[in-house]
Amino acid sequence: MDKAIKAAAWVFVIIGGVINVVFLFAPDTERYPMWALAPVLIGVVLLLVYVSRRKRIQE
């Protein structure tokens, strides 16, 4: 279960990073869409869950 959480978190972070880089370098976008941050934030939350679960297991 922990490996699945970690893998899903990294997938969200990587996909979110790619989306954000595309929007940052796109010449025709006037405003930066805030929804582009959602995958990165989901990935960060999942990584925090993974770290807290590992910490609890080690104690």
Biopython code that builds the backbone (N, CA, C, O; Angstrom):
import numpy as np
from Bio.PDB.StructureBuilder import StructureBuilder

atoms = [
    (1, "MET", "N", (0.823, -1.198, 0.000)),
    (1, "MET", "CA", (0.000, 0.000, 0.000)),
    (1, "MET", "C", (0.864, 1.257, 0.000)),
    (1, "MET", "O", (0.566, 2.226, -0.699)),
    (2, "ASP", "N", (1.945, 1.231, 0.796)),
    (2, "ASP", "CA", (2.799, 2.411, 0.866)),
    (2, "ASP", "C", (3.495, 2.680, -0.459)),
    (2, "ASP", "O", (3.671, 3.835, -0.849)),
    (3, "LYS", "N", (3.890, 1.620, -1.151)),
    (3, "LYS", "CA", (4.540, 1.810, -2.450)),
    (3, "LYS", "C", (3.574, 2.403, -3.460)),
    (3, "LYS", "O", (3.966, 3.210, -4.303)),
    (4, "ALA", "N", (2.311, 2.003, -3.375)),
    (4, "ALA", "CA", (1.305, 2.540, -4.288)),
    (4, "ALA", "C", (1.069, 4.021, -4.025)),
    (4, "ALA", "O", (0.920, 4.803, -4.964)),
    (5, "ILE", "N", (1.035, 4.407, -2.762)),
    (5, "ILE", "CA", (0.852, 5.821, -2.416)),
    (5, "ILE", "C", (2.036, 6.634, -2.916)),
    (5, "ILE", "O", (1.864, 7.710, -3.489)),
    (6, "LYS", "N", (3.234, 6.114, -2.697)),
    (6, "LYS", "CA", (4.438, 6.822, -3.133)),
    (6, "LYS", "C", (4.475, 6.943, -4.658)),
    (6, "LYS", "O", (4.804, 8.005, -5.187)),
    (7, "ALA", "N", (4.145, 5.873, -5.357)),
    (7, "ALA", "CA", (4.149, 5.899, -6.820)),
    (7, "ALA", "C", (3.106, 6.869, -7.361)),
    (7, "ALA", "O", (3.380, 7.634, -8.286)),
    (8, "ALA", "N", (1.910, 6.836, -6.782)),
    (8, "ALA", "CA", (0.858, 7.753, -7.224)),
    (8, "ALA", "C", (1.249, 9.199, -6.958)),
    (8, "ALA", "O", (0.982, 10.079, -7.776)),
    (9, "ALA", "N", (1.876, 9.442, -5.826)),
    (9, "ALA", "CA", (2.307, 10.800, -5.499)),
    (9, "ALA", "C", (3.311, 11.308, -6.517)),
    (9, "ALA", "O", (3.197, 12.438, -6.990)),
    (10, "TRP", "N", (4.294, 10.486, -6.859)),
    (10, "TRP", "CA", (5.298, 10.925, -7.832)),
    (10, "TRP", "C", (4.696, 11.101, -9.216)),
    (10, "TRP", "O", (5.115, 11.988, -9.959)),
    (11, "VAL", "N", (3.724, 10.275, -9.577)),
    (11, "VAL", "CA", (3.058, 10.446, -10.873)),
    (11, "VAL", "C", (2.343, 11.790, -10.916)),
    (11, "VAL", "O", (2.445, 12.514, -11.907)),
    (12, "PHE", "N", (1.615, 12.134, -9.847)),
    (12, "PHE", "CA", (0.928, 13.421, -9.800)),
    (12, "PHE", "C", (1.914, 14.581, -9.854)),
    (12, "PHE", "O", (1.672, 15.564, -10.555)),
    (13, "VAL", "N", (3.016, 14.479, -9.129)),
    (13, "VAL", "CA", (4.000, 15.565, -9.116)),
    (13, "VAL", "C", (4.624, 15.740, -10.498)),
    (13, "VAL", "O", (4.795, 16.867, -10.961)),
    (14, "ILE", "N", (4.962, 14.642, -11.154)),
    (14, "ILE", "CA", (5.588, 14.739, -12.477)),
    (14, "ILE", "C", (4.608, 15.278, -13.509)),
    (14, "ILE", "O", (4.958, 16.159, -14.295)),
    (15, "ILE", "N", (3.383, 14.757, -13.515)),
    (15, "ILE", "CA", (2.376, 15.254, -14.461)),
    (15, "ILE", "C", (2.091, 16.730, -14.203)),
    (15, "ILE", "O", (2.001, 17.522, -15.141)),
    (16, "GLY", "N", (1.950, 17.093, -12.941)),
    (16, "GLY", "CA", (1.716, 18.496, -12.609)),
    (16, "GLY", "C", (2.873, 19.381, -13.012)),
    (16, "GLY", "O", (2.667, 20.502, -13.478)),
    (17, "GLY", "N", (4.092, 18.891, -12.839)),
    (17, "GLY", "CA", (5.259, 19.662, -13.255)),
    (17, "GLY", "C", (5.282, 19.888, -14.755)),
    (17, "GLY", "O", (5.590, 20.988, -15.215)),
    (18, "VAL", "N", (4.961, 18.857, -15.516)),
    (18, "VAL", "CA", (4.923, 18.994, -16.975)),
    (18, "VAL", "C", (3.844, 19.988, -17.390)),
    (18, "VAL", "O", (4.081, 20.839, -18.247)),
    (19, "ILE", "N", (2.669, 19.887, -16.792)),
    (19, "ILE", "CA", (1.584, 20.819, -17.113)),
    (19, "ILE", "C", (2.005, 22.252, -16.807)),
    (19, "ILE", "O", (1.754, 23.156, -17.604)),
    (20, "ASN", "N", (2.640, 22.462, -15.665)),
    (20, "ASN", "CA", (3.050, 23.810, -15.293)),
    (20, "ASN", "C", (4.129, 24.353, -16.214)),
    (20, "ASN", "O", (4.100, 25.533, -16.564)),
    (21, "VAL", "N", (5.075, 23.525, -16.610)),
    (21, "VAL", "CA", (6.117, 23.982, -17.536)),
    (21, "VAL", "C", (5.507, 24.350, -18.881)),
    (21, "VAL", "O", (5.900, 25.346, -19.488)),
    (22, "VAL", "N", (4.552, 23.559, -19.351)),
    (22, "VAL", "CA", (3.895, 23.867, -20.623)),
    (22, "VAL", "C", (3.189, 25.215, -20.542)),
    (22, "VAL", "O", (3.305, 26.025, -21.461)),
    (23, "PHE", "N", (2.461, 25.468, -19.461)),
    (23, "PHE", "CA", (1.762, 26.741, -19.335)),
    (23, "PHE", "C", (2.720, 27.910, -19.155)),
    (23, "PHE", "O", (2.437, 29.013, -19.622)),
    (24, "LEU", "N", (3.843, 27.690, -18.491)),
    (24, "LEU", "CA", (4.792, 28.782, -18.299)),
    (24, "LEU", "C", (5.454, 29.201, -19.603)),
    (24, "LEU", "O", (5.729, 30.384, -19.801)),
    (25, "PHE", "N", (5.712, 28.251, -20.494)),
    (25, "PHE", "CA", (6.404, 28.568, -21.740)),
    (25, "PHE", "C", (5.474, 28.746, -22.930)),
    (25, "PHE", "O", (5.952, 29.005, -24.034)),
    (26, "ALA", "N", (4.183, 28.618, -22.749)),
    (26, "ALA", "CA", (3.236, 28.821, -23.845)),
    (26, "ALA", "C", (3.104, 30.319, -24.115)),
    (26, "ALA", "O", (2.804, 31.091, -23.204)),
    (27, "PRO", "N", (3.325, 30.727, -25.349)),
    (27, "PRO", "CA", (3.310, 32.165, -25.643)),
    (27, "PRO", "C", (1.913, 32.777, -25.709)),
    (27, "PRO", "O", (1.773, 33.994, -25.595)),
    (28, "ASP", "N", (0.893, 31.970, -25.887)),
    (28, "ASP", "CA", (-0.440, 32.529, -26.101)),
    (28, "ASP", "C", (-1.331, 32.527, -24.859)),
    (28, "ASP", "O", (-2.511, 32.861, -24.959)),
    (29, "THR", "N", (-0.804, 32.165, -23.707)),
    (29, "THR", "CA", (-1.629, 32.174, -22.499)),
    (29, "THR", "C", (-1.529, 33.532, -21.823)),
    (29, "THR", "O", (-0.433, 34.023, -21.551)),
    (30, "GLU", "N", (-2.675, 34.128, -21.555)),
    (30, "GLU", "CA", (-2.697, 35.438, -20.908)),
    (30, "GLU", "C", (-2.603, 35.299, -19.398)),
    (30, "GLU", "O", (-1.807, 35.982, -18.753)),
    (31, "ARG", "N", (-3.408, 34.424, -18.843)),
    (31, "ARG", "CA", (-3.406, 34.206, -17.392)),
    (31, "ARG", "C", (-2.974, 32.791, -17.096)),
    (31, "ARG", "O", (-3.220, 31.868, -17.873)),
    (32, "TYR", "N", (-2.329, 32.637, -15.963)),
    (32, "TYR", "CA", (-1.895, 31.309, -15.535)),
    (32, "TYR", "C", (-3.079, 30.599, -14.884)),
    (32, "TYR", "O", (-3.640, 31.120, -13.919)),
    (33, "PRO", "N", (-3.478, 29.421, -15.382)),
    (33, "PRO", "CA", (-4.632, 28.733, -14.796)),
    (33, "PRO", "C", (-4.277, 28.097, -13.449)),
    (33, "PRO", "O", (-3.313, 27.339, -13.340)),
    (34, "MET", "N", (-5.057, 28.415, -12.448)),
    (34, "MET", "CA", (-4.776, 27.905, -11.107)),
    (34, "MET", "C", (-5.011, 26.398, -11.002)),
    (34, "MET", "O", (-4.430, 25.743, -10.137)),
    (35, "TRP", "N", (-5.857, 25.843, -11.871)),
    (35, "TRP", "CA", (-6.092, 24.403, -11.812)),
    (35, "TRP", "C", (-4.827, 23.625, -12.166)),
    (35, "TRP", "O", (-4.733, 22.438, -11.855)),
    (36, "ALA", "N", (-3.856, 24.269, -12.807)),
    (36, "ALA", "CA", (-2.622, 23.576, -13.177)),
    (36, "ALA", "C", (-1.803, 23.192, -11.946)),
    (36, "ALA", "O", (-0.952, 22.306, -12.021)),
    (37, "LEU", "N", (-2.050, 23.845, -10.825)),
    (37, "LEU", "CA", (-1.339, 23.514, -9.595)),
    (37, "LEU", "C", (-1.944, 22.309, -8.872)),
    (37, "LEU", "O", (-1.309, 21.741, -7.983)),
    (38, "ALA", "N", (-3.156, 21.918, -9.241)),
    (38, "ALA", "CA", (-3.855, 20.836, -8.537)),
    (38, "ALA", "C", (-3.085, 19.510, -8.530)),
    (38, "ALA", "O", (-2.965, 18.906, -7.464)),
    (39, "PRO", "N", (-2.558, 19.027, -9.661)),
    (39, "PRO", "CA", (-1.834, 17.745, -9.593)),
    (39, "PRO", "C", (-0.604, 17.802, -8.696)),
    (39, "PRO", "O", (-0.298, 16.835, -7.999)),
    (40, "VAL", "N", (0.098, 18.927, -8.710)),
    (40, "VAL", "CA", (1.280, 19.058, -7.851)),
    (40, "VAL", "C", (0.862, 19.037, -6.387)),
    (40, "VAL", "O", (1.499, 18.371, -5.571)),
    (41, "LEU", "N", (-0.197, 19.754, -6.051)),
    (41, "LEU", "CA", (-0.656, 19.786, -4.660)),
    (41, "LEU", "C", (-1.153, 18.414, -4.203)),
    (41, "LEU", "O", (-0.904, 18.012, -3.066)),
    (42, "ILE", "N", (-1.847, 17.704, -5.073)),
    (42, "ILE", "CA", (-2.303, 16.353, -4.732)),
    (42, "ILE", "C", (-1.101, 15.443, -4.492)),
    (42, "ILE", "O", (-1.093, 14.654, -3.547)),
    (43, "GLY", "N", (-0.093, 15.554, -5.344)),
    (43, "GLY", "CA", (1.111, 14.751, -5.168)),
    (43, "GLY", "C", (1.831, 15.058, -3.873)),
    (43, "GLY", "O", (2.316, 14.146, -3.203)),
    (44, "VAL", "N", (1.909, 16.332, -3.508)),
    (44, "VAL", "CA", (2.569, 16.718, -2.258)),
    (44, "VAL", "C", (1.804, 16.166, -1.058)),
    (44, "VAL", "O", (2.411, 15.669, -0.109)),
    (45, "VAL", "N", (0.493, 16.250, -1.095)),
    (45, "VAL", "CA", (-0.314, 15.713, 0.006)),
    (45, "VAL", "C", (-0.116, 14.198, 0.121)),
    (45, "VAL", "O", (0.016, 13.673, 1.226)),
    (46, "LEU", "N", (-0.095, 13.504, -1.006)),
    (46, "LEU", "CA", (0.128, 12.055, -0.962)),
    (46, "LEU", "C", (1.516, 11.719, -0.426)),
    (46, "LEU", "O", (1.671, 10.744, 0.309)),
    (47, "LEU", "N", (2.522, 12.505, -0.781)),
    (47, "LEU", "CA", (3.859, 12.271, -0.229)),
    (47, "LEU", "C", (3.882, 12.509, 1.275)),
    (47, "LEU", "O", (4.556, 11.784, 2.007)),
    (48, "LEU", "N", (3.156, 13.513, 1.738)),
    (48, "LEU", "CA", (3.077, 13.752, 3.182)),
    (48, "LEU", "C", (2.391, 12.589, 3.894)),
    (48, "LEU", "O", (2.805, 12.199, 4.986)),
    (49, "VAL", "N", (1.353, 12.040, 3.288)),
    (49, "VAL", "CA", (0.680, 10.874, 3.863)),
    (49, "VAL", "C", (1.644, 9.697, 3.924)),
    (49, "VAL", "O", (1.701, 8.985, 4.927)),
    (50, "TYR", "N", (2.397, 9.495, 2.858)),
    (50, "TYR", "CA", (3.375, 8.401, 2.821)),
    (50, "TYR", "C", (4.425, 8.559, 3.917)),
    (50, "TYR", "O", (4.743, 7.596, 4.615)),
    (51, "VAL", "N", (4.959, 9.758, 4.070)),
    (51, "VAL", "CA", (5.993, 9.997, 5.081)),
    (51, "VAL", "C", (5.430, 9.812, 6.480)),
    (51, "VAL", "O", (6.086, 9.211, 7.331)),
    (52, "SER", "N", (4.230, 10.316, 6.736)),
    (52, "SER", "CA", (3.656, 10.179, 8.076)),
    (52, "SER", "C", (3.338, 8.716, 8.401)),
    (52, "SER", "O", (3.475, 8.299, 9.552)),
    (53, "ARG", "N", (2.919, 7.940, 7.411)),
    (53, "ARG", "CA", (2.651, 6.515, 7.651)),
    (53, "ARG", "C", (3.938, 5.768, 7.952)),
    (53, "ARG", "O", (3.962, 4.913, 8.837)),
    (54, "ARG", "N", (5.003, 6.075, 7.235)),
    (54, "ARG", "CA", (6.291, 5.409, 7.495)),
    (54, "ARG", "C", (6.823, 5.773, 8.865)),
    (54, "ARG", "O", (7.389, 4.933, 9.565)),
    (55, "LYS", "N", (6.640, 7.032, 9.247)),
    (55, "LYS", "CA", (7.116, 7.476, 10.558)),
    (55, "LYS", "C", (6.354, 6.753, 11.664)),
    (55, "LYS", "O", (6.940, 6.342, 12.665)),
    (56, "ARG", "N", (5.043, 6.602, 11.477)),
    (56, "ARG", "CA", (4.219, 5.934, 12.480)),
    (56, "ARG", "C", (4.582, 4.457, 12.586)),
    (56, "ARG", "O", (4.572, 3.895, 13.681)),
    (57, "ILE", "N", (4.900, 3.826, 11.464)),
    (57, "ILE", "CA", (5.268, 2.407, 11.472)),
    (57, "ILE", "C", (6.608, 2.206, 12.184)),
    (57, "ILE", "O", (6.789, 1.213, 12.888)),
    (58, "GLN", "N", (7.542, 3.135, 12.007)),
    (58, "GLN", "CA", (8.859, 3.005, 12.619)),
    (58, "GLN", "C", (8.815, 3.193, 14.130)),
    (58, "GLN", "O", (9.686, 2.685, 14.836)),
    (59, "GLU", "N", (7.831, 3.904, 14.631)),
    (59, "GLU", "CA", (7.748, 4.154, 16.082)),
    (59, "GLU", "C", (7.227, 2.983, 16.837)),
    (59, "GLU", "O", (7.102, 3.044, 18.060)),
]
sb = StructureBuilder()
sb.init_structure("model")
sb.init_model(0)
sb.init_chain("A")
sb.init_seg("    ")
for serial, (resi, resn, name, xyz) in enumerate(atoms, 1):
    if name == "N":
        sb.init_residue(resn, " ", resi, " ")
    sb.init_atom(name, np.array(xyz, "f"), 0.0, 1.0, " ", f" {name:<3s}", serial, name[0])
structure = sb.get_structure()
